[in-house]
Amino acid sequence: MAKKSLKKRPPAPVSETLRLLKKYYPDAHCALLFESPFQLLIATILSAQCTDERVNQVTPVLFAKYPTPEKMAQAPVESIEKIIHSTGFYKNKSRNIHLCSQALVELYKGQVPRELEQLVGLAGVGRKTANVVLGNAFDITSGIVVDTHVGRLAFRFGWTRSENAVVIERELAEIIPRDDWILLSHWLIFHGRAVCKARKPLCGTCFLAELCPQNGLKDKV
């Protein structure tokens, strides 16, 4: 990343940037398909190092066979592996899904907990996954989901100079209104996929071009 380029222009103004993101992405939402908090939890575990599109191809089969924590906890790990194989790291993911489901049954009566600390105690669940579940399944504002798109755009906007997801989340939380925390990640993910792409950002057609400190600079990040 060409961090030195951020010194040449001030960060993108938060309020105006958010206003435009809201305007252009009014239907921004979680791209993972789910019908229950449990399904979102498992889908998010599967999304590690994998595209949402691929996860959405796998989960209908997985949830048709094992729709609840009880069913998933009783499933042979080998069966889970076979279904989720195409998502990558399938052995580790299968083990985590199985252990996570067992813990939900044994500790939480088959319910997905609504506390961050309890969620991150489950196998395969980190802070990012917990924030995804709390925000999108329960509408609980526990934090800001920082994935590769969010981290990249936050850096390009000059809102952070870190590459550490925990630090980025903390810095974003200091400048983004809490009411926007949940949708922020969806707005940035939508924008990152459609316009502010990793290798070739489409600055010439970007509605944030006049606000972005990277626009027109040679050192694109």
C-alpha positions in Angstrom: 0.0 0.0 0.0 1.3 3.5 -0.9 0.6 5.1 2.5 2.6 8.2 1.7 0.0 9.3 -0.8 -2.5 10.0 2.0 -0.5 12.9 3.2 -1.2 14.9 0.0 -5.0 15.3 0.6 -7.3 15.3 3.6 -9.4 12.2 4.4 -12.8 11.9 2.7 -15.4 13.8 4.8 -17.3 11.2 6.8 -20.8 12.7 6.7 -20.9 13.5 3.0 -19.3 10.1 2.1 -21.9 8.3 4.1 -24.7 10.4 2.6 -23.6 9.4 -0.9 -23.1 5.8 -0.1 -26.7 5.7 1.4 -28.0 7.4 -1.8 -26.3 5.1 -4.3 -26.7 1.8 -2.3 -30.2 2.1 -0.7 -30.6 -1.6 -0.8 -27.3 -2.6 0.6 -27.6 -5.8 2.6 -25.8 -8.9 3.7 -25.0 -11.0 0.7 -25.1 -14.3 2.5 -28.4 -16.1 2.2 -29.9 -17.3 5.5 -33.3 -17.9 7.2 -32.2 -18.0 10.8 -29.4 -16.7 13.1 -27.9 -20.2 13.1 -27.8 -20.4 9.3 -26.1 -17.0 9.2 -23.6 -18.1 11.7 -22.7 -21.2 9.8 -22.6 -19.3 6.4 -20.3 -16.7 7.9 -17.9 -19.4 9.1 -17.9 -20.8 5.6 -17.2 -17.4 4.1 -13.7 -17.3 5.4 -11.3 -17.2 2.4 -14.3 -17.9 0.2 -16.7 -15.8 -1.9 -20.3 -15.2 -0.8 -21.4 -16.5 -4.1 -19.8 -19.9 -3.5 -21.1 -20.1 0.1 -24.6 -19.4 -1.2 -24.3 -22.3 -3.6 -23.3 -24.6 -0.8 -25.6 -23.6 2.1 -28.9 -24.6 0.6 -27.7 -28.2 0.4 -26.2 -28.1 3.8 -29.2 -26.6 5.6 -31.6 -28.8 3.8 -29.9 -31.8 5.3 -28.9 -30.2 8.7 -31.2 -27.2 9.3 -30.7 -26.8 13.1 -27.9 -26.9 15.6 -29.2 -30.2 16.9 -29.1 -31.8 13.4 -25.7 -30.3 12.6 -24.2 -31.4 15.9 -25.3 -35.0 15.2 -24.1 -35.0 11.6 -20.9 -37.0 10.7 -18.1 -34.5 10.1 -17.3 -36.4 6.9 -20.8 -35.6 5.6 -20.3 -31.9 6.3 -16.9 -32.0 4.6 -18.4 -33.5 1.5 -21.1 -30.8 1.2 -18.8 -27.8 1.9 -15.7 -29.1 0.1 -15.7 -26.3 -2.6 -15.5 -23.5 0.0 -11.9 -24.3 0.8 -10.3 -25.3 4.1 -13.2 -27.7 4.3 -11.7 -29.9 7.0 -11.1 -27.1 9.5 -14.4 -25.5 8.6 -16.3 -28.8 9.0 -14.7 -29.4 12.4 -15.6 -25.9 13.6 -19.1 -26.1 12.3 -19.6 -29.4 14.2 -18.0 -28.1 17.4 -19.9 -24.8 17.2 -23.2 -26.6 16.7 -22.5 -28.9 19.7 -21.7 -25.9 21.9 -25.0 -24.2 20.8 -26.9 -27.3 21.9 -25.0 -28.0 25.1 -24.5 -24.4 26.3 -27.3 -22.3 24.8 -30.2 -24.8 24.3 -29.8 -24.6 20.5 -30.0 -20.8 20.3 -27.4 -18.5 18.9 -26.3 -16.2 21.8 -26.8 -12.5 21.4 -23.6 -11.5 23.3 -20.3 -10.8 21.6 -18.3 -12.5 24.2 -20.4 -15.7 24.0 -20.2 -15.8 20.3 -16.4 -15.5 20.0 -16.2 -18.4 22.4 -17.6 -20.7 19.8 -15.4 -22.7 17.4 -14.6 -20.9 14.2 -16.1 -17.6 15.4 -14.0 -14.5 15.6 -15.0 -10.9 16.2 -15.8 -10.3 12.5 -18.1 -13.3 12.4 -19.8 -12.3 15.7 -20.4 -8.8 14.4 -21.9 -10.1 11.2 -24.4 -12.3 13.1 -25.3 -9.8 15.8 -25.8 -7.0 13.3 -27.6 -8.9 10.5 -29.5 -11.5 12.5 -30.4 -9.5 15.6 -29.9 -5.9 14.5 -27.5 -5.5 17.5 -24.8 -2.9 17.0 -21.9 -4.6 18.5 -19.1 -3.3 16.2 -18.2 -2.8 12.6 -17.5 -5.7 10.3 -14.1 -5.2 8.7 -13.4 -7.5 5.7 -11.0 -6.9 2.8 -13.3 -4.4 1.0 -14.0 -2.4 4.2 -10.3 -2.3 5.1 -9.3 -1.3 1.6 -11.8 1.5 1.2 -11.3 2.8 4.7 -7.6 3.2 3.8 -8.3 4.8 0.5 -10.7 7.3 2.1 -8.0 8.2 4.6 -10.0 6.9 7.6 -7.3 4.6 8.7 -3.6 3.9 8.0 -3.6 0.5 9.5 -3.8 -2.9 7.9 -4.9 -4.6 11.2 -8.7 -5.3 11.2 -9.0 -4.7 15.0 -7.3 -1.3 14.7 -9.4 -0.4 11.6 -12.6 -1.3 13.4 -11.6 0.8 16.4 -10.7 3.8 14.3 -13.9 3.6 12.2 -16.0 3.3 15.4 -14.5 6.7 16.5 -15.7 8.5 13.4 -18.7 6.7 12.1 -22.1 7.3 13.8 -23.1 4.2 15.7 -26.5 4.1 13.9 -24.5 3.5 10.7 -22.2 0.7 11.9 -24.2 -2.2 10.6 -24.8 -0.8 7.2 -21.4 0.7 6.7 -19.8 -2.6 5.9 -22.5 -3.4 3.3 -22.2 0.1 1.7 -18.4 -0.3 1.4 -18.6 -3.9 0.2 -21.1 -3.0 -2.5 -18.9 0.0 -3.5 -15.7 -2.1 -3.4 -17.1 -4.7 -5.7 -18.8 -2.4 -8.1 -16.4 0.6 -8.3 -13.5 0.8 -5.9 -12.0 -2.5 -6.9 -8.7 -3.8 -5.6 -6.6 -3.7 -8.7 -8.2 -1.1 -10.9 -10.5 1.3 -9.0 -12.9 3.0 -11.4 -12.1 6.5 -10.2 -13.4 8.1 -13.4 -16.9 7.0 -12.8 -17.0 7.1 -9.0 -19.5 9.3 -7.3 -17.1 9.7 -4.4 -14.2 10.9 -6.7 -14.3 14.6 -5.5 -14.2 13.5 -1.9 -11.6 10.7 -2.1 -8.0 11.6 -1.3 -6.8 8.9 -3.7 -8.6 10.3 -6.8 -6.2 11.4 -9.5 -3.1 10.2 -7.6 -0.7 8.0 -9.4 -0.2 5.7 -6.4 -3.5 3.8 -6.3 -3.9 1.6 -3.3 
